[in-house]
Amino acid sequence: MSNLLELKNVSKVYSRGLIHAQSNVALRDMSLTLREDEPTIMTVAGESGSGKTTLAMLLLGFITPTTGEIIYRGKNITGLMGKDRLAYRREVQAVFQDPFAVFNPFYTVDHLLTVPIKRFKLAKNRAEARDRMEEALTAVGLRPEDILGRFPHQLSGGQRQRINVARALLLKPRLLIADEPVSMVDASLRANILETLRNLQRDYGVSIIYITHDLTTAYHIAKSIIVLYRGAIMEAGDVDAVIKDPQHPYTKLLVDSIPWPNLDQRWGEHPIVAREAGGVSAGCPFRSRCPSAMDVCATRPPLFRISESQAASCYLHAERPEIVAERLTELLPV
Ligand SMILES: Nc1ncnc2c1ncn2[C@@H]1O[C@H](COP(=O)(O)OP(=O)(O)OP(=O)(O)O)[C@@H](O)[C@H]1O
């Protein structure tokens, strides 16, 4: 049993100023392990300033730990050289919050995808490169014929973010660091991108560290969770257990701050009871894909909504969450 990734007591202290030097502990004594033979999705959750992005930067090797070690497949990433370093840079990929940032407006999507293929010599010729691009785009639910040849401004935010995922997938990564990948994407596309990430884990064996401040999407996608507060782990474990039965006061606070459909109530206080058992989810077009089908929604956060036509759809697809809240309160009195 070997580990894909191991953090051993990692701390990161940022220092600034020479005369009146000030230091800021962004990450404190963090340890975690991901196993190589069990691809998984782990959420790192916490409010702004808790150290999430610092963790992502450390894992990608952009910054180095002040103390502690980051071990990737048995080797400390700080000292990686030559072939090992190249393999690490290929196998550990990232998708960031802003789906616009990585695109150069003067180049087509093809260029964005061709660069890593050339850099890591992933294809012998142009035809093979094209096959690789098409394969990756298809894997994230895009039609290559609709996407290739287009400029960034000709794509939606959701398409751009999926192209970013496709770009990462091209490199056949073992570990994907997804730092708030859906926070700048329309609510209607969130579930789509989260589902794409889950497919990568399930179908391609990619482990994912999903970084977010949003416990609802964390709950939707992850198997385990680490809750960070001011750079320190407050609570960690199975996502279901941690969110349903938070032990640490800070986690309780985070869970309680998730609004119920009835905005006077807080998540975790009362179960939602369906007025007509099964009646709501039966109409949900997303039911087959939703991990929280109606019976589970009775005890979990509500992930579905009722539209005017009485067809339910996943909360994560909702374009107008406030309408969802209103309608749910009306249709599902607690
Ligand atoms: N380059 C830096 N120099 C000094 N301090 C930094 C630097 N980068 C981050 N920090 C500080 O480290 C702490 C953690 O920041 P970090 O960006 O990792 O948090 P975060 O959880 O990702 O926040 P957000 O969700 O707002 O992006 C914060 O107090 C931040 O001000």
The ligand as an ORCA input file, in Angstrom:
! r2SCAN-3c Opt
* xyz 0 1
  N       2.069     35.985     -0.582
  C       1.582     36.222      0.635
  N       2.266     37.016      1.498
  C       1.794     37.244      2.736
  N       0.665     36.725      3.233
  C      -0.070     35.917      2.412
  C       0.350     35.628      1.080
  N      -0.561     34.811      0.498
  C      -1.516     34.601      1.438
  N      -1.209     35.265      2.580
  C      -1.986     35.243      3.831
  O      -2.081     33.886      4.249
  C      -3.372     33.612      4.769
  C      -4.016     32.480      3.980
  O      -4.260     32.961      2.668
  P      -4.881     32.027      1.518
  O      -4.911     32.822      0.256
  O      -4.145     30.748      1.488
  O      -6.365     31.790      2.091
  P      -7.646     31.217      1.350
  O      -8.309     30.305      2.320
  O      -7.293     30.657      0.033
  O      -8.512     32.533      1.159
  P      -9.546     32.899     -0.038
  O     -10.672     31.904      0.062
  O      -9.964     34.299      0.299
  O      -8.779     32.814     -1.326
  C      -4.156     34.915      4.710
  O      -4.055     35.541      5.982
  C      -3.423     35.717      3.664
  O      -3.520     37.105      3.906
*
